[in-house]
Amino acid sequence: MRLYEREAIAAAASGRNSGVLQHPLDETLTDIHERTLTLYEGLGHGFAYPPEPSGVLVLGDDPEPLRREHDDLAARFPEVAPRWLEGAELRAAEPGLGEDLYAYRLETGRPVPPASATRAWAERARAAGAQLRIGVAVESVAIEGGRATGVRTPQGLDPAGAVALAAGPWTARLARKVPDTFLAPTWGVNVEVRLPEPPRHVLEQGGIDAFIAAGGGASSLFSIVTADGVSAVGSTFLPDEPDPRVAAPLLLERGARFLPALGKLEAFAARACPRPASFDSRPLLGPHRDVEGLYVISGHGAWGISLAPGSAELVAGAILGDGTEIPPELAASRA
Ligand SMILES: Cc1cc2nc3c(=O)[nH]c(=O)nc-3n(C[C@H](O)[C@H](O)[C@H](O)COP(=O)(O)OP(=O)(O)OC[C@H]3O[C@@H](n4cnc5c(N)ncnc54)[C@H](O)[C@@H]3O)c2cc1C
């Protein structure tokens, strides 16, 4: 097995995300997420799996739409035990919140440092005998008679029995697919801060699922995830690359409505990165529609850290022909 990475391990979104392992709240993805958590639990190689979720508080200042979200999730996902919180109960659960907010709590959300999982997977692959070709860009997939026969790099043609594309938003070009109808970048800006008393929960502004599914009517929603004392404040969902220095103060200003401590910061760092967002917000997995021996593992959008290990296991099974079935709703060939 060979892995080609043109820059560095965790160079893109897999090293610059918010870092929360979170239930995707989509029935089609629940099994992959649960399998992903089991894989993280056994990962090792320097990865510290949080044994318990810290909980996600979904926040809003208008109780009605938030209550509807809560009721919907309570009916569909009892495993995350949605619980309504307001007033003194909410303040006790999360003392640093702003005034007049409402929330529901979900029993999910394990914060991990953003690049830690990706680095550990790379180490594990190396230990298992994979060759990691770091700094080598794949220029194209070699195709003969409708079958993938290897990859072309600046050093020449490397033959292979099968090729799996997991190149984030750049997968569309390698798969010879039109980006908008396959997958396209959705740029996220995160601001890294250190708070004297970071929130106990992962905090998120209500409406994120509808927002992601709709492709984003607005351009950003508040979130904050804390791992190892560093909090990532997010985030934008933009089709074009933003300037993180411009976006960061806006994200902090909006965040201060939910967590007033964000309005009193003296130092912060910001970064921007593209999510690989598929045309229907679900991963694109398994055999390519037109090319035999070519496979895709991409399109994880906002939830790649929470899903991709389970997705990769499915696609590896399909490549090895062990009888693994890719759910049709997730098949790369649907695009
Ligand atoms: C701001 C932000 C916050 C996020 N927060 C979370 C979160 O809290 N939880 C969660 O689950 N998900 C989160 N995500 C989503 C998650 O980070 C992504 O879904 C996931 O990292 C995508 O992984 P990937 O491996 O598909 O793509 P990438 O991480 O983009 O990796 C693709 C890699 O391919 C390499 N590459 C590209 N082209 C080539 C080529 N031709 N040859 C060789 N190498 C190539 C790139 O250098 C890159 O390293 C967040 C994303 C962003 C941007």
The ligand as an SDF file (V2000), in Angstrom:
LIG
                    3D

 53 58  0  0  0  0  0  0  0  0999 V2000
  -12.8540   25.0040    9.9420 C   0  0  0  0  0  0  0  0  0  0  0  0
  -13.2090   23.5370    9.8910 C   0  0  0  0  0  0  0  0  0  0  0  0
  -13.6890   22.9160   11.0430 C   0  0  0  0  0  0  0  0  0  0  0  0
  -14.0160   21.5550   11.0080 C   0  0  0  0  0  0  0  0  0  0  0  0
  -14.4050   20.9580   12.1590 N   0  0  0  0  0  0  0  0  0  0  0  0
  -14.7010   19.6330   12.1910 C   0  0  0  0  0  0  0  0  0  0  0  0
  -15.0480   18.9830   13.3980 C   0  0  0  0  0  0  0  0  0  0  0  0
  -15.0350   19.5730   14.4760 O   0  0  0  0  0  0  0  0  0  0  0  0
  -15.3830   17.6610   13.3560 N   0  0  0  0  0  0  0  0  0  0  0  0
  -15.3900   16.9490   12.1880 C   0  0  0  0  0  0  0  0  0  0  0  0
  -15.7440   15.7780   12.1930 O   0  0  0  0  0  0  0  0  0  0  0  0
  -15.0050   17.5290   11.0170 N   0  0  0  0  0  0  0  0  0  0  0  0
  -14.6660   18.8570   10.9930 C   0  0  0  0  0  0  0  0  0  0  0  0
  -14.2940   19.4750    9.8300 N   0  0  0  0  0  0  0  0  0  0  0  0
  -14.3320   18.6950    8.5790 C   0  0  0  0  0  0  0  0  0  0  0  0
  -13.0920   17.8340    8.4050 C   0  0  0  0  0  0  0  0  0  0  0  0
  -11.9520   18.5520    8.7850 O   0  0  0  0  0  0  0  0  0  0  0  0
  -12.9980   17.3910    6.9310 C   0  0  0  0  0  0  0  0  0  0  0  0
  -14.1930   16.7800    6.5230 O   0  0  0  0  0  0  0  0  0  0  0  0
  -11.8710   16.3620    6.7630 C   0  0  0  0  0  0  0  0  0  0  0  0
  -10.6880   16.8170    7.3750 O   0  0  0  0  0  0  0  0  0  0  0  0
  -11.6280   16.0830    5.2880 C   0  0  0  0  0  0  0  0  0  0  0  0
  -10.6060   15.1340    5.2170 O   0  0  0  0  0  0  0  0  0  0  0  0
  -10.0340   14.6360    3.8240 P   0  0  0  0  0  0  0  0  0  0  0  0
   -8.9290   13.7000    4.1600 O   0  0  0  0  0  0  0  0  0  0  0  0
  -11.1470   14.1790    2.9600 O   0  0  0  0  0  0  0  0  0  0  0  0
   -9.4740   15.9630    3.1180 O   0  0  0  0  0  0  0  0  0  0  0  0
   -8.2480   16.9160    3.5050 P   0  0  0  0  0  0  0  0  0  0  0  0
   -8.0830   17.0250    4.9750 O   0  0  0  0  0  0  0  0  0  0  0  0
   -8.4930   18.1480    2.7130 O   0  0  0  0  0  0  0  0  0  0  0  0
   -6.9800   16.1610    2.9830 O   0  0  0  0  0  0  0  0  0  0  0  0
   -6.7120   16.0000    1.6170 C   0  0  0  0  0  0  0  0  0  0  0  0
   -5.2140   15.8700    1.4710 C   0  0  0  0  0  0  0  0  0  0  0  0
   -4.9440   15.5370    0.1180 O   0  0  0  0  0  0  0  0  0  0  0  0
   -3.7650   16.1900   -0.2570 C   0  0  0  0  0  0  0  0  0  0  0  0
   -3.7810   16.2930   -1.7190 N   0  0  0  0  0  0  0  0  0  0  0  0
   -4.6290   17.0200   -2.4890 C   0  0  0  0  0  0  0  0  0  0  0  0
   -4.3730   16.8370   -3.7980 N   0  0  0  0  0  0  0  0  0  0  0  0
   -3.3340   15.9700   -3.8520 C   0  0  0  0  0  0  0  0  0  0  0  0
   -2.5930   15.3810   -4.9260 C   0  0  0  0  0  0  0  0  0  0  0  0
   -2.8960   15.6580   -6.2110 N   0  0  0  0  0  0  0  0  0  0  0  0
   -1.5850   14.5280   -4.6360 N   0  0  0  0  0  0  0  0  0  0  0  0
   -1.2710   14.2400   -3.3370 C   0  0  0  0  0  0  0  0  0  0  0  0
   -1.9230   14.7760   -2.2890 N   0  0  0  0  0  0  0  0  0  0  0  0
   -2.9520   15.6180   -2.5340 C   0  0  0  0  0  0  0  0  0  0  0  0
   -3.8440   17.5370    0.4490 C   0  0  0  0  0  0  0  0  0  0  0  0
   -2.5580   18.1120    0.5950 O   0  0  0  0  0  0  0  0  0  0  0  0
   -4.4760   17.1520    1.7770 C   0  0  0  0  0  0  0  0  0  0  0  0
   -3.5030   16.9070    2.7770 O   0  0  0  0  0  0  0  0  0  0  0  0
  -13.9090   20.8170    9.8120 C   0  0  0  0  0  0  0  0  0  0  0  0
  -13.3980   21.4350    8.6740 C   0  0  0  0  0  0  0  0  0  0  0  0
  -13.0380   22.7790    8.7010 C   0  0  0  0  0  0  0  0  0  0  0  0
  -12.4530   23.4000    7.4720 C   0  0  0  0  0  0  0  0  0  0  0  0
  1  2  1  0
  2  3  1  0
  2 52  2  0
  3  4  2  0
  4  5  1  0
  4 50  1  0
  5  6  2  0
  6  7  1  0
  6 13  1  0
  7  8  2  0
  7  9  1  0
  9 10  1  0
 10 11  2  0
 10 12  1  0
 12 13  2  0
 13 14  1  0
 14 15  1  0
 14 50  1  0
 15 16  1  0
 16 17  1  0
 16 18  1  0
 18 19  1  0
 18 20  1  0
 20 21  1  0
 20 22  1  0
 22 23  1  0
 23 24  1  0
 24 25  2  0
 24 26  1  0
 24 27  1  0
 27 28  1  0
 28 29  2  0
 28 30  1  0
 28 31  1  0
 31 32  1  0
 32 33  1  0
 33 34  1  0
 33 48  1  0
 34 35  1  0
 35 36  1  0
 35 46  1  0
 36 37  1  0
 36 45  1  0
 37 38  2  0
 38 39  1  0
 39 40  1  0
 39 45  2  0
 40 41  1  0
 40 42  2  0
 42 43  1  0
 43 44  2  0
 44 45  1  0
 46 47  1  0
 46 48  1  0
 48 49  1  0
 50 51  2  0
 51 52  1  0
 52 53  1  0
M  END
$$$$
